[in-house]
Amino acid sequence: MHTWLLDLLVCPECRGTLRVGDEVKERRGDEVVTGTLICSSGHSFEITRGVPRFVRHQLNADQARTRDSFGDEWTRLYPEHGHTSPEWQAERDIFLEYTRSLPSEYRGKLVLDAGCGNGRYAKLATDWGESVV
């Protein structure tokens, strides 16, 4: 998790300000790869592989099935999707047509990737100069 994200995040329990905990286990530049986020009320959230984990409940059977299905789809069926030049160009064209936008409109913007795919559109956005969360 890049530390500049602290300006955008709040504690989901109390809406308090978050800070990186004292025990950072792995850091890469300004990115915390493994550690903890803590708020002033004492709520804490693990950072694993650079992602703050705010969901703490156990998944029910339907949620677990959905997780497993998407995980299988994106790791087994489509691990290289969009990686060849023709596929990448097609993805780019589809995205621009769907959003009716131009790459220059994204420069300097902040975009939320809600984790609904394999990250190909987030990759496009960063190639065009966006910051992607």
C-alpha positions, 0 to 999 in steps of 0.5 A: 500500500502506497503511503499517499493512500492514507490521505484517501482512507478512513477507518471503516469501524469509526471513520477515524484517521489511519496511520501505518503501524510501527511494525512494518514487516516489509517495505518497498520505497513508500509502499508498505508490502506487509504491515498494519494500519491503525486508527486512533481508536485502536482498530487495526487492519493487516496489510498483505501483499500491499493491500489493506484488508478491511473485511474481517468476517468469515465468508459464507458458502455463496461468497466463498464459491464466488471468490473461488470461481473468480479466482479460477477464472482469472488465474487459470482461464485468463492468466495471459489475457490482454498480454499480446499486442493484438489483444492489448490493442483490442482491449484499449479500443473497447475501453475507449469506445465504451467510456467514450474517452481519450487517453489524454483525458486520464493524465493526472487523474485518480481512478478506483479499480474495484477489483472486478477483473484482471487489471487490464483497464487499470494497466491502461490507466497507468500507461496514460498517466493516472494514479490507480487505487 
